[in-house]
Amino acid sequence: MRVGLKELLLGAASALVLVGVLACSLLCIPWHLLPDSEALPAVLGLAAALGAAAAGRARGGVRVAAWLAAVALAALSLAAVGSALGFRVVPNSPYASVTLANVPCDGPLILNVTAIPFHVHVQPWGGEDVSAVIEAPSNLVEEVERGVTISHAVDPSDGTLHLRIQSEYRRPIAIGWLALSPPELTLRVMVPWAGGCRVLRAHVYTVSGDVAVRVDVDRLSVQSVHGSLNLSGDFGVLEAETVSGGVFLSGGVLRGGTVRSTSGDVRGEIRAAGALGPAGAGGTLHLSTTSGDIEVEISRGEDVHLEIYAGTTGGRATLMEAGGGSGGGLDVAVISEGEVRGSVGPPGGREFRLVAETTSGDVTIRYAGVWRAG
């Protein structure tokens, strides 16, 4: 089958029309203001199919015109689909920050954050209230602010503040010099470090953002789909999960939990803080990743009996004392290249177990000795 000059010219013209119509429709047509805009993709797609059918039956210039019309309608349909999904093109703009709310807090706090397109930072500050602040391009700040809802109430039975921050705002596409990229949107939740405000429970969920938590939480649950997790503080129970991102953990864990990544590394410095719990109390902290490495350093409370297990399917498992030395009392049993166990601490002490497993990566655990509060 030979392709003639006319067909090549027709293909090139169709491609140019497709790109031009798509760009112009995104930039110039206010899709969200059109009535019944959600039905437009189907209507335009049907018109494009009819145009293509007409092009198949026509000849000469009519055929070329029909093909170009079909391509243009298909491009408009794609633009309408993008608009229906919440995407649009805006120019780049300098960033600005806006305070959404200041909520008084002088006691226990339960925090629930659902911020679909945001990076979320939960961090301490010297103010008296819990403050929610957004950072976004200045030409989007007001729109983002309208898309976030904040509700709070105090439980009269125990004085617990229930604070919920929720957003379903969808990021547009920022147009730069020969590049399109979604703008970075950040939500900062500032928790007073003094004055009695303390976080009992916190749940943070985002789809396309990183999460950073730098406050103490008795029970923390963090989820991100496309983002990394950076967790620093003392946690009673920790549940953290990300699909495509790494995890860094720095702090104490009292009763255990789960830290999981699908395609990322797990790293950090962990204190097995079992000394804070009642006699005989213990827990298990499970670190896992599918395609990544695990590399952590762990220390224990003075009266904590620490059990460690490291396993990998397609890599090497290593358990050692920090600095490669000895003398800390760590008892290591090498089962195979990809599996190792160890224990240290008084046998009758509070039990704490660290389990670290990966499918295609290395696991390296370093024991850093006894951690003493203060």
N, C-alpha and C positions, 0 to 999 in steps of 0.2 A: 504494500500500500504506500503510494507516494503522496507526500504532502506538498501541495502547490504553494506558490507565493501568495495567492489570495487567502488561503487558509491560514498561513502564518501571520499575515497582516490582520486577519480577523481575530486570531487568538491574542495577538499583542494588543489590539484595540480593546478587546473584551477585558484583558487584565488591567489595562489603564483605567477603563471605565469602572471596574470593580473597586480598585484602590481609591480612585477619586471620589466616587459616590459614597463609599463607606466613610472616608475621612470627612467629607463635607456634611454627611448626614449626622455623624457624631458631634461635629463641632457646631453646626448651624441649626439643626432641627430640635426644637424643645419637645422631645418625645413625651416627657412626663406631663405636659400640658394638653396633649391631644386626647380627645374623648375615646374611651374604650381602647386605649393604647395596647393593652395586653392581647387584643385580638388581631392587631396589625401584622405580627409575624406570619400568622396563618394566611391572612388575606394576601399579603405581598408574596409569600411563597407560592400560593396557588396561581397568582398572576404570572410569576416567573415561570412556572411549569407550563402554563398555557402559551406564554411567549416562546419558550423553547420548542413546544410542539408546532407552533406556527412557523418557526424558523426551519423546521425539518421539512415542511411542505412548500415553503416559498423558494423563490429563486432571485438571483441577482441582488440588487440593492435592497429589496424588501427583506430578503433573508438576513443580510447584514444588520439592517435596522432592527429586525425581530430579535436577533441574538443579542445585540447591545441592550435592548429593552429588557430582555430576560435577565441579563447579568446585572443591570442596574436595580431591578426589582429584588433580585436575590441579595444584593448588597444592602438594600434598605431593610430587608427582612432580618438580616444579621444584626444590623444596627438597632432595630426595634427589640430584638431578643436581648441584646446587651442592656438596653435601657430598662426593659422589664425586670432584669436581674439586678438592677440598681447601679450599673456601671455607666459612667459618663466621663467626658474629657474636660478637665479644668486646667488652666495655666498654673505653673509653679508659682509659689508665693512664700514669703518669709514666714517663719513659724511664730506662733503666739501661744500664750497660756491663759486659761480662764478658770477661775474657781467656780465649780458647779454648786457646792454646798459646804457649809460648816455645821457639823452635828455635834452638840455637846456630849462628852463622854467622860465620866468620872468613876466608872466601875466596869463590870464584865461586859464584853462586846462579842456579838456573833455577827460575822461579816460574810455577805454573799455577793460575789461579783461575777456577772456574766457580760463580757465585753467582746463580742464576736471579732471585730477587726483590729482590736487594740493590743499594743504592748501594755501589760499591767504591772505596776510597781506598787507594792505595799511596803511602806518604809516608815521609820520613826521620825518625829520632828518635835520641836520645842513648843508648839502651840498648845492650846487648851482643848481644842475640838478636833474631831476627826474631819479632815478636809479632803474633798475630792476635787482634783485638778485635771484638766485635759490640756494636752499640748498637740496642736494641729496647725496646718497652714492657715494664715490669717484670713484667707478668703473662704475657708471652710469652717472656722471656729463656731460661728453662730448656728450653722446647720448641724454640726456635730453635737453642739450643746442641746439643741432641740430633740435630738435623737436619743438622749440619755435620760432615763427616769431613775430617780432616787427616792426611796421611801424608808422611813425609820419609825420605830415605836419602842417604848420601854415597857417591859413586862412588869406589871405592878407587884407580882408575887415575889420576885427576887431582884428587881432593878436591872435586869439584863437588857442592854440596848441591842435591838435587832436592826441592822443596817443592810439594805439591799440596793445595789447599784446594777442597773441592767441597760444594755444597749443592743439593738439590732441594726444599728447604722451600717450601711454598706459603703465600702471605700470606692470613690471614683478613681479614674486614671488621670494622673497628672502628666501634662504634656511638657516635655523638655526639648532641648536641642537634639533633634533626630532620635529621641528616645521616649518611650512611654513607661511609666512605673507608678505603682500605687503609692500615695503619700504615707509617711509614717504617722500613725496616730498613737498617742500614749495617754493612758489613764493612770494618774498617781493617787493612791489612797494614803494619806498621811495620818499616822496614828500617834497620839501624844506619848512620849516616853516617860513622862512624869505626870503626877496628879491622880493616879489610881486607875486609869484606863488600861485594861488588859484584855487581850484577845483570847476568848475561850475556844471558839471554833471559827474557821475561815474556809470558805470554798471559793476558788478562783477558776473560771473557765474562759478560754479564748480559743479561737480557731486559727487565726493567722497572725499570731503575735508571741513575743517572748514574755515570760513571767519572772519577776524578781520579788521575793519575799524576804524582808530583812527585819522582822519582828518575831518575838516569841509567841508561839501559838500552842495551845494545849492539844488541839486536833486540827491538822491542816490537810486540805484536799486541793490539789492543783492539777489541772488538765489543760493541755495545749495540743493542737493538731500539727500545726506547722510553726514550731517555735522552740526555743531553748528554755530551760528552767534554771534559775539561780536562787538557791534557798539557803538563807543564813539566819540562824537563831537557835533557840532551844525549843524542841518540839516533843509533845507527849506522844502522839501518834501521827505518822506522816504517810500520806498517800499522794504520790506524784507520778504523773504519766504524760509522756509526749510521744508522738508518732515519728516526726522527722525533726529531731533536734537533740542536743546533748543536755546532760543534767550535771550541775555542780552543787554539791551539798557541803555546807560548812556549819557545824553546830552540834548540839547535844540531842540525843534521841532517848527518850525514857522508856516507852512501851513498845517500840518497834514500828513496823509499817512496811510499805512497798514503794520502791522507786523503780520505774520502768521506762525504757526507751526502746523504740523499734529500730531506728536507724540513726544511732548516735552513741557517743561515749558517756560513761558515768564516772565522775571524778569527785574528789573532795576530801575533807578532813572531818572525821566523825568522832564524837565523844559518846561512849556507851554510858549514859548518865543514870544508870540504875540505882545509884546511891540516893537519888531523890525519892524513890518509891518505898513502899512498905517492905518489911522483911519478907524474903521469899519471893518477892515480885520479880518478874522477868519479862522479856519480850524478844521478838525476832524481827530484824530488819532485813528485808529481801531486796537485793539490788539485781536488776536483770536488764539485758539488752540483747537484741537479735543480731544486728550487724554493727558491732562496736566493741571497744575495749572498756574494761573496768579497772580503775586505778584509784585506790583510796588509802588513806592513813587513818588508823583507828586507835583511840586511847580509851581507857576504862576508868570507872570510878574505883575508889580504893577497895571497896568490899564487893566488887562485881566479879563474878566468874564468867569469863568471856569464852564462847565457843565460836570458831570461825570455820566456814566451809567455802572453798573456791573451786568452781568447775567450769570447763569450757569444752565444747565439742571440736572446734577447729583451730585451737590455739594452745597457749601454754599458761598454766596456772602457777602462780608464785606466791608464797607466804613467807615473810621474813620480818625481822625486827628493823625498825626505822634506822637508816644509816648503814644497814647491812651488818650490824654488830650483834652481840649476844649478851646474855646476862640478865635479861628481863624476865626470864622464867617461861618464855613461850615454848610450848611443846608442839613440834611440827611432825605430822605424819604425811609423807608423800605417797599417794596411792598410785598415781600415774602421772605422765607429763601434763595431762589436762585435768587433774583432780588432786586436791590437797586439803588436809584438815589441820586444825590447831586448837589449842586451849591454853588458858592462862588465868591465874587468879585463884582465890581460896575456893576449894570445892564446895563448902557450905554457904558460899556467898550468894548474892542475888544473881540470877541467871540472865545472861544476855547473849543472843545468837546473831551472828552476821553471816548471811548467805549471799554469795555473789556468783552469778551465772551468766554466761554469754554463749551464743551459738557459734559465731564466726569472729572471734577476737581473743585477745589475751586478758587474763585477770591477774592483777598485782595488788596484794594486800600487804601493807606495812603496819606492824604493831609499834605504837609510839610510847607504850608504858602506861603509868598511872596518871590519871588526870585528877588534880586536886582543885576543888572550887576555891576561887579567890586567889 
